[in-house]
Amino acid sequence: MRIVLNFKNIDYEIRPVHLVKDEQNSDEYKLLNPKGEVPLLVLEDLALGQSMAIMMYLDRKWPNPPIFPSNPERRAECIQLCEVINSGIQPIQNLKVLKYIEGKIDKMEWGKYWIEEGLKAFENSLAKTASQYCLDDSLSAADMFLVPQVYNAMRFNVDMEQFPTIKKINENCLEHQAFKDALPENQPDAS
Ligand SMILES: N[C@@H](CCC(=O)N[C@@H](CS)C(=O)NCC(=O)O)C(=O)O
């Protein structure tokens, strides 16, 4: 989410939520996001969870620069790529899932397996859509889902050499300040 806000040059304040300390499940936080997850976008009259809802809202409210292509086919392909990560990979390697399987299955092996399964599909889809970025030569929401997922893949020791297009796109994105400033190590609560 930080990437989108940076890319669109929107002013925002970060309120860190410590996941390992389970702050996302506090009563106070769950009043704002009943699902007990980050990201959460809080505005004067709106508290919005779910990255896709937040991204679509920000793109409507601050349309320039856009993060979804205007061409209907490209737009649908963009959302398809986003969902491979958002619905297909992220939920399976989420903290609450890893906590649930702890002691039953090796959680590193589990995470690595499902990330590789999803990234394989993502890499193959890119053959039809990618150039410098996931969709041609314009940054889009698909890149904004991809870069954090690659960061997480590396935490699970996924060998990125097996995904050469993803690896290259990730490097291209990280040349942009909006992506660099959003890296976890560049946040105020980084330890
Ligand atoms: N589909 C949600 C997923 C959000 C999500 O699961 N966030 C993770 C961090 S990346 C989280 O808050 N996990 C808390 C937990 O597992 O307890 C979205 O796109 O916003």
The ligand as a Tripos MOL2 file, in Angstrom:
@<TRIPOS>MOLECULE
LIG
   20    19     1     0     0
SMALL
NO_CHARGES

@<TRIPOS>ATOM
      1 N1         -6.3540   -9.9020    1.5480 N.3       1 LIG1
      2 C1         -5.8300   -9.0060    2.5280 C.3       1 LIG1
      3 C2         -4.7380   -9.6900    3.2890 C.3       1 LIG1
      4 C3         -4.1580   -8.8710    4.3780 C.3       1 LIG1
      5 C4         -3.2280   -9.6710    5.2570 C.2       1 LIG1
      6 O1         -3.4050  -10.8690    5.4490 O.2       1 LIG1
      7 N2         -2.2320   -9.0000    5.8330 N.am      1 LIG1
      8 C5         -1.2620   -9.6760    6.6620 C.3       1 LIG1
      9 C6          0.0790   -9.0010    6.5880 C.3       1 LIG1
     10 S1          0.7270   -9.0070    4.9880 S.3       1 LIG1
     11 C7         -1.7430   -9.6080    8.1010 C.2       1 LIG1
     12 O2         -2.1950   -8.5720    8.5370 O.2       1 LIG1
     13 N3         -1.6380  -10.7070    8.8460 N.am      1 LIG1
     14 C8         -1.9970  -10.7210   10.2090 C.3       1 LIG1
     15 C9         -2.1210  -12.1130   10.7580 C.2       1 LIG1
     16 O3         -1.9340  -13.0780   10.0160 O.co2     1 LIG1
     17 O4         -2.4160  -12.1990   11.9580 O.co2     1 LIG1
     18 C10        -5.3300   -7.7340    1.8460 C.2       1 LIG1
     19 O5         -5.0630   -7.7640    0.6690 O.co2     1 LIG1
     20 O6         -5.2770   -6.6840    2.4790 O.co2     1 LIG1
@<TRIPOS>BOND
     1     1     2 1
     2     2     3 1
     3     2    18 1
     4     3     4 1
     5     4     5 1
     6     5     6 2
     7     5     7 1
     8     7     8 1
     9     8     9 1
    10     8    11 1
    11     9    10 1
    12    11    12 2
    13    11    13 1
    14    13    14 1
    15    14    15 1
    16    15    16 2
    17    15    17 1
    18    18    19 2
    19    18    20 1
@<TRIPOS>SUBSTRUCTURE
     1 LIG1         1 GROUP 0 **** ****
